Amino acid sequence: MDYGLIGKMDKAKRYAEERERFSFTSFELKFHGDNNDHVVSYNNGKFQCDCEFFLTHERCAHSMALDELLKDMIAVADPS
């Protein structure tokens, strides 16, 4: 095996454990909800979800789950 690659793999594992190294600025994903799939996006501190609850409350279980999953890796703007 390439010894340079082994060193990079070890470094990658260390980086992955240091969550403060990561800061998402934008992404889009498919969220598999209990009843339907939803498209959730994040851009410049704000979530967007295609579920009906999000349309009226500017947050939903899908966006809050991602906020919890990625805490300290994203900055969430106040929805008000």
N, C-alpha and C positions, 0 to 999 in steps of 0.2 A: 504494500500500500504506500502511497505517496505521503511521506512524512510531513510535508508542508500542508497537505490536506488534513492530516490528523490534528495538527496544531490549530487550523482554522475551525475544525469541528469542536474542539475544546473551547475555543474562544466564543463560538456561536452559542454553546450551551451556557457559558457564563453570562453572555449578553442577555440571553433569554430570561435568566433569573433576575436581572437588574431592570425591572419594569420602568424605572425612571428614565431610562435611555430612550424610550419610545414616546412619541407624541403624534397622534393621528391628526391630520388636517382635514381629510375627507375620505369617504368610502361609501359604497353601496353594497347591500347584501340582500339575499332572500332569507326571510325569517319564517321557519315552519311553526306556525301557531297551532293551537289545539283544533281550531275549526278550518282555518285557511292559511295559505302562504301569504306573506306580506313583503313588500319591498320597503326597506328602511335605508335611509341615507343619512349621512352626517357631513356637514360642510360648514367650516368657519364657526364652530361652536354650537351649531343648531342641528337637531334631528328633524327628519321628515319621515312620516310613515303613511302608507296608503290606507290604513284602517280608518273606519268611521269615527272611532273614539278620538283619535288624534286630531281629526279635523275640527272638533269642537273644544278640545282641551289642550292642544299643543304638546301633549305627552300621552303615552300609552304604555301598556305592559311591555310591548316590544322595545320601545325606546328606553324605558327604565331598566329593562333587563340588560341591554347593551351598555348602558351607563354603569351599571353595577359590574358587569363583566370586565369593562375596560377602565374602571376607575383609576385615576392617577395617570391614565394614558391619553385622556381627552379632556378638553375644557368645554363645559356645557354652559351656553349662554342662558341667562334667566329668561323664561318664556314671556314674562310680562312686559 
